[in-house]
Amino acid sequence: MNEKGKKFVKILGVTGAVYGVFRYLLPLVAPFLFAWGAAAALRPSACWLSERMQVRLKTRTGRSRKFGLSPGAAGAAELLALLGILCVFLYQCGRKLYQETVLLMEQFPLWLEQLDAVLTGACRQVEEMFDLRRDFMVYLARDMIAGLGRRMKEGIMPYVMGNSFLAAQCCIGFAVVMLLFVIGTMLFIQEWDSIREKINRSVFRHEFRRAWQVLRLTCRAYLWTQGVIVLLTMAVCAAGLFLLRSPYAILAGIGIGILDALPIFGTGTVLIPWAVIQFIRRRWLRGFLILGMYLACYVLREILEAKMLGGRIGLSPLETLVSIYAGLRLFGLLGVVLGPVGTLLVREFARPESDRN
């Protein structure tokens, strides 16, 4: 086999190995990988707290011994404190969302009356246009809406009842994963030096170091990119809501920006239904402005995510865009991160030894 054939086989093998690790091994060790990252971030402060909280006591033999928190326990306490602050923040956000939902439900009957008036007017125009008897289209539209509501109720209720047990399983699984995450972080901090020594003595120490460098570089670049995009999204949404003369322009802009950072949601979760409601109410200018806000945020994310993320991790914007798309197709929402990480791992482990040095 010539050099080209060997290189092709090597790239193919590395790509298959990376895909297999991401597909089958990563779900099994994901909590411990997050625990490793949290331990790396919390270890300096945990060691500092452990040293400051040591107390010397004399024993019966007259010798003095140190007593206090170990670095692992200090790190676990820090992690629990951060998780507690996060829970309080999410609770306050959920409480605010509940209050806004109550206000929305109070306005919902009024919106239904306005929608009924709009639909009734449209049906009247169709009746006059085709010379139909009065209220023919009105009753037809009402029967269609009522039938649609019955079908939705018949379809949703069995789904909710059938998946309630699955939801309970997911909640229990999430609690177990969080418990493993906290315990794993504590143990990683406690055994950090011994783990590093084992890695240094391993025959795969060079591969571990290169993989860690790729992961660290990609995660830092991803967090920086997402932070910049979220701040710009907040600014765009706040400016658009200010033009709409919203009294909560800044607060709503911050909320939409945070929602855009979540993997499942995005700005479209709020802005698209809002624009549709404005179009139904025939407020065309407001609807097009809200739709323009969504398009601006979408284009901003697509361009900056490819350009900034690629520039910081060494991939071109086109390579980053292709890797993100491939990751989405292969791994779902997590592919936004796994795609560039996999591309860098394949490039790092498939290139010749002479290029690495």
C-alpha positions as CSV (number, residue, x, y, z in Angstrom):
1,M,0.0,0.0,0.0
2,N,1.4,3.4,-1.0
3,E,1.5,6.5,1.3
4,K,-1.9,7.8,0.1
5,G,-3.6,4.5,0.8
6,K,-2.0,4.3,4.3
7,K,-3.1,7.9,5.0
8,F,-6.6,7.2,3.8
9,V,-6.9,4.1,5.9
10,K,-5.5,5.9,9.0
11,I,-8.0,8.8,8.6
12,L,-10.8,6.4,8.1
13,G,-9.8,4.4,11.2
14,V,-9.4,7.5,13.4
15,T,-12.8,8.8,12.2
16,G,-14.5,5.5,13.0
17,A,-12.9,5.4,16.4
18,V,-13.9,9.0,17.2
19,Y,-17.5,8.3,16.1
20,G,-17.6,5.1,18.2
21,V,-16.3,6.9,21.3
22,F,-18.8,9.7,20.9
23,R,-21.7,7.4,20.1
24,Y,-21.3,4.6,22.6
25,L,-18.6,5.5,25.2
26,L,-19.4,9.1,25.8
27,P,-23.0,8.5,27.2
28,L,-21.5,6.1,29.8
29,V,-18.7,8.4,31.1
30,A,-20.4,11.9,30.5
31,P,-21.1,12.6,34.2
32,F,-17.5,11.8,35.0
33,L,-16.1,14.0,32.2
34,F,-18.2,16.9,33.5
35,A,-16.9,16.1,37.0
36,W,-13.3,16.1,35.7
37,G,-13.9,19.6,34.2
38,A,-15.5,20.9,37.4
39,A,-12.7,19.4,39.4
40,A,-10.1,21.2,37.2
41,A,-11.9,24.5,37.7
42,L,-12.6,24.1,41.5
43,R,-9.3,22.5,42.6
44,P,-7.3,25.7,43.1
45,S,-9.9,27.3,45.3
46,A,-10.7,24.0,47.0
47,C,-7.0,23.5,48.0
48,W,-6.8,27.1,49.2
49,L,-9.9,26.7,51.4
50,S,-8.6,23.4,52.7
51,E,-5.3,25.0,53.7
52,R,-7.0,28.0,55.4
53,M,-9.5,25.8,57.3
54,Q,-6.9,23.5,58.9
55,V,-6.7,23.5,62.7
56,R,-3.8,22.1,64.7
57,L,-4.7,20.2,67.8
58,K,-2.4,18.4,70.2
59,T,-2.9,14.7,70.9
60,R,-2.3,12.9,74.1
61,T,1.2,12.1,73.2
62,G,2.0,15.8,72.8
63,R,2.2,15.9,69.0
64,S,0.2,18.3,67.0
65,R,-2.0,17.1,64.1
66,K,-4.0,19.0,61.5
67,F,-7.7,18.6,61.3
68,G,-10.1,20.1,58.8
69,L,-11.7,19.8,55.5
70,S,-10.0,17.8,52.8
71,P,-9.6,19.4,49.3
72,G,-12.3,17.1,48.0
73,A,-14.8,18.0,50.7
74,A,-14.1,21.7,50.2
75,G,-14.6,21.3,46.4
76,A,-17.8,19.5,47.0
77,A,-19.0,22.3,49.3
78,E,-18.1,24.9,46.7
79,L,-20.0,22.9,44.0
80,L,-23.1,22.5,46.1
81,A,-23.0,26.2,46.9
82,L,-22.9,27.0,43.1
83,L,-25.6,24.5,42.4
84,G,-27.7,26.1,45.1
85,I,-27.3,29.5,43.7
86,L,-28.2,28.2,40.2
87,C,-31.3,26.5,41.7
88,V,-32.4,29.8,43.4
89,F,-31.9,31.7,40.1
90,L,-33.9,29.1,38.1
91,Y,-36.6,29.2,40.8
92,Q,-36.9,33.0,40.6
93,C,-37.0,32.8,36.8
94,G,-39.6,30.1,37.0
95,R,-41.6,32.2,39.4
96,K,-41.4,35.2,37.1
97,L,-42.4,33.0,34.2
98,Y,-45.4,31.7,36.2
99,Q,-46.6,35.2,37.0
100,E,-46.3,36.2,33.3
101,T,-48.2,33.1,32.3
102,V,-51.0,34.0,34.7
103,L,-51.2,37.5,33.2
104,L,-51.2,35.9,29.7
105,M,-54.0,33.5,30.6
106,E,-56.0,36.5,31.9
107,Q,-55.6,38.1,28.4
108,F,-56.2,34.9,26.5
109,P,-60.1,35.1,26.5
110,L,-59.8,38.6,25.0
111,W,-57.5,37.4,22.3
112,L,-59.8,34.6,21.5
113,E,-62.7,37.0,21.1
114,Q,-60.5,39.1,18.8
115,L,-59.5,36.0,16.8
116,D,-63.1,35.0,16.6
117,A,-64.1,38.4,15.2
118,V,-61.3,38.3,12.6
119,L,-62.2,34.7,11.5
120,T,-65.9,35.6,11.4
121,G,-65.2,38.7,9.2
122,A,-63.1,36.5,6.9
123,C,-65.9,34.0,6.6
124,R,-68.4,36.7,5.8
125,Q,-66.2,38.0,3.0
126,V,-66.0,34.5,1.6
127,E,-69.8,34.0,1.8
128,E,-70.3,37.3,0.0
129,M,-67.7,36.5,-2.7
130,F,-69.2,33.1,-3.6
131,D,-72.8,34.0,-2.9
132,L,-73.3,31.5,-0.1
133,R,-76.0,31.5,2.4
134,R,-75.3,33.5,5.6
135,D,-73.4,31.8,8.4
136,F,-72.5,28.8,6.2
137,M,-68.7,29.4,6.4
138,V,-69.0,30.6,10.0
139,Y,-70.6,27.3,11.1
140,L,-68.2,25.3,8.9
141,A,-65.1,27.0,10.4
142,R,-66.5,26.5,14.0
143,D,-67.1,22.8,13.3
144,M,-63.6,22.4,11.9
145,I,-62.0,24.1,14.9
146,A,-64.1,22.1,17.4
147,G,-63.2,18.9,15.6
148,L,-59.5,19.8,15.6
149,G,-59.7,20.5,19.4
150,R,-61.3,17.1,20.0
151,R,-58.7,15.3,18.0
152,M,-55.9,17.2,19.8
153,K,-57.4,16.3,23.2
154,E,-57.8,12.6,22.2
155,G,-54.3,12.5,20.9
156,I,-52.6,14.4,23.7
157,M,-54.2,12.8,26.7
158,P,-53.0,9.2,25.9
159,Y,-49.6,10.6,25.2
160,V,-49.4,12.4,28.5
161,M,-50.7,9.3,30.4
162,G,-48.4,6.9,28.6
163,N,-45.3,9.0,29.1
164,S,-45.8,10.0,32.7
165,F,-43.9,6.9,33.9
166,L,-41.1,7.8,31.5
167,A,-41.0,11.4,32.8
168,A,-40.6,10.0,36.4
169,Q,-37.8,7.7,35.2
170,C,-36.1,10.7,33.6
171,C,-36.3,12.7,36.8
172,I,-34.9,9.8,38.9
173,G,-32.1,9.4,36.3
174,F,-31.3,13.1,36.4
175,A,-31.0,13.0,40.2
176,V,-28.7,10.0,40.0
177,V,-26.5,11.7,37.4
178,M,-26.3,14.8,39.5
179,L,-25.3,12.8,42.5
180,L,-22.6,11.0,40.5
181,F,-21.4,14.4,39.2
182,V,-21.0,15.8,42.8
183,I,-19.3,12.7,44.1
184,G,-17.1,12.4,41.1
185,T,-16.0,16.0,41.4
186,M,-15.1,15.5,45.0
187,L,-13.1,12.3,44.3
188,F,-11.3,13.9,41.3
189,I,-10.2,16.8,43.4
190,Q,-9.1,14.4,46.2
191,E,-7.2,12.1,43.9
192,W,-6.0,14.6,41.4
193,D,-2.2,14.1,41.9
194,S,-2.5,10.3,41.9
195,I,-4.6,10.4,38.7
196,R,-2.0,12.6,37.0
197,E,0.8,10.3,38.1
198,K,-1.1,7.3,36.6
199,I,-1.6,9.1,33.3
200,N,2.1,10.1,33.2
201,R,3.0,6.4,33.6
202,S,0.5,5.1,31.1
203,V,1.7,4.0,27.6
204,F,-1.1,6.3,26.2
205,R,0.1,9.4,28.0
206,H,0.8,11.3,24.8
207,E,-2.7,10.5,23.4
208,F,-4.3,11.5,26.7
209,R,-2.5,14.9,26.7
210,R,-3.3,15.6,23.0
211,A,-7.0,14.7,23.6
212,W,-7.1,16.9,26.7
213,Q,-5.5,19.8,24.8
214,V,-8.2,19.5,22.0
215,L,-11.0,19.3,24.6
216,R,-9.7,22.3,26.6
217,L,-9.2,24.4,23.5
218,T,-12.6,23.6,22.1
219,C,-14.5,24.1,25.3
220,R,-12.9,27.5,26.0
221,A,-13.6,28.6,22.5
222,Y,-17.2,27.4,22.7
223,L,-17.9,29.2,26.0
224,W,-16.3,32.4,24.7
225,T,-18.3,32.3,21.4
226,Q,-21.6,31.5,23.2
227,G,-21.0,34.4,25.6
228,V,-20.4,36.9,22.8
229,I,-23.4,35.7,20.8
230,V,-25.7,35.8,23.9
231,L,-24.6,39.4,24.7
232,L,-25.2,40.5,21.1
233,T,-28.5,38.8,21.0
234,M,-29.5,40.5,24.2
235,A,-28.5,43.9,22.6
236,V,-30.5,43.2,19.4
237,C,-33.6,42.1,21.2
238,A,-33.5,45.0,23.7
239,A,-33.0,47.5,20.9
240,G,-35.9,46.0,18.9
241,L,-38.2,46.0,22.0
242,F,-37.2,49.6,22.7
243,L,-38.4,50.5,19.2
244,L,-41.7,48.7,20.0
245,R,-41.9,50.9,23.1
246,S,-42.0,48.0,25.4
247,P,-41.7,49.0,29.1
248,Y,-39.7,45.8,29.7
249,A,-37.2,46.1,26.8
250,I,-34.0,45.5,28.7
251,L,-35.4,42.7,31.0
252,A,-37.2,40.9,28.1
253,G,-34.0,41.3,25.9
254,I,-31.9,39.6,28.6
255,G,-34.5,36.8,29.0
256,I,-34.6,36.1,25.2
257,G,-30.8,36.2,25.1
258,I,-30.5,33.6,27.9
259,L,-33.2,31.5,26.2
260,D,-31.2,31.6,23.0
261,A,-28.2,30.0,24.8
262,L,-30.3,27.0,25.8
263,P,-29.8,24.1,23.4
264,I,-33.5,23.1,23.0
265,F,-35.0,26.6,22.8
266,G,-33.9,29.7,21.0
267,T,-35.1,33.2,20.1
268,G,-37.7,31.6,17.8
269,T,-39.5,30.1,20.8
270,V,-40.6,33.6,21.8
271,L,-40.3,35.8,18.7
272,I,-42.0,33.6,16.1
273,P,-45.3,33.1,18.0
274,W,-45.2,36.7,19.0
275,A,-44.9,37.8,15.3
276,V,-47.7,35.4,14.3
277,I,-50.0,36.9,17.0
278,Q,-49.2,40.4,15.7
279,F,-50.0,39.3,12.1
280,I,-53.3,37.8,13.2
281,R,-54.2,41.1,15.0
282,R,-53.2,42.9,11.7
283,R,-50.4,44.8,13.4
284,W,-48.2,44.4,10.4
285,L,-45.4,46.8,11.4
286,R,-44.9,45.3,14.8
287,G,-45.1,41.8,13.3
288,F,-42.5,42.5,10.7
289,L,-40.2,44.2,13.2
290,I,-40.4,41.2,15.6
291,L,-39.8,38.8,12.6
292,G,-36.8,41.0,11.7
293,M,-35.4,40.7,15.2
294,Y,-35.6,36.9,14.9
295,L,-33.9,36.9,11.5
296,A,-31.2,39.2,12.8
297,C,-30.5,37.0,15.8
298,Y,-30.6,33.8,13.6
299,V,-28.1,35.2,11.1
300,L,-25.9,36.6,13.9
301,R,-25.7,33.2,15.5
302,E,-25.0,31.3,12.3
303,I,-22.2,33.7,11.1
304,L,-20.5,34.3,14.5
305,E,-20.7,30.7,15.6
306,A,-18.9,29.5,12.5
307,K,-16.4,32.4,12.3
308,M,-15.5,33.0,16.0
309,L,-15.5,29.3,17.0
310,G,-13.5,28.3,14.0
311,G,-11.0,31.2,14.4
312,R,-10.3,30.2,18.0
313,I,-9.9,26.5,17.5
314,G,-8.0,26.6,14.2
315,L,-10.8,25.7,11.8
316,S,-11.9,27.9,8.9
317,P,-15.5,29.2,9.0
318,L,-16.5,26.7,6.3
319,E,-14.9,23.7,8.1
320,T,-16.6,24.8,11.4
321,L,-20.0,25.1,9.6
322,V,-19.6,21.7,8.0
323,S,-18.5,20.1,11.2
324,I,-21.4,21.6,13.2
325,Y,-23.9,20.4,10.6
326,A,-22.4,16.9,10.5
327,G,-22.5,16.8,14.3
328,L,-26.1,17.9,14.4
329,R,-27.0,15.1,11.9
330,L,-25.1,12.5,13.8
331,F,-25.5,13.4,17.5
332,G,-28.4,15.8,17.6
333,L,-28.1,19.0,19.6
334,L,-24.9,18.0,21.3
335,G,-23.3,17.8,17.8
336,V,-22.9,21.6,17.9
337,V,-19.9,20.9,20.2
338,L,-19.1,17.3,19.3
339,G,-18.8,18.1,15.6
340,P,-15.9,20.5,15.9
341,V,-14.3,18.5,18.7
342,G,-14.5,15.3,16.6
343,T,-13.0,17.2,13.6
344,L,-10.1,18.4,15.7
345,L,-9.5,14.9,17.2
346,V,-9.4,13.3,13.7
347,R,-7.0,16.0,12.4
348,E,-4.8,15.7,15.5
349,F,-4.5,11.9,15.6
350,A,-4.4,11.3,11.8
351,R,-1.6,13.6,11.0
352,P,2.0,12.2,10.8
353,E,4.3,12.2,13.8
354,S,6.7,14.6,12.0
355,D,4.0,17.3,11.7
356,R,3.2,17.1,15.4
357,N,6.8,17.8,16.4
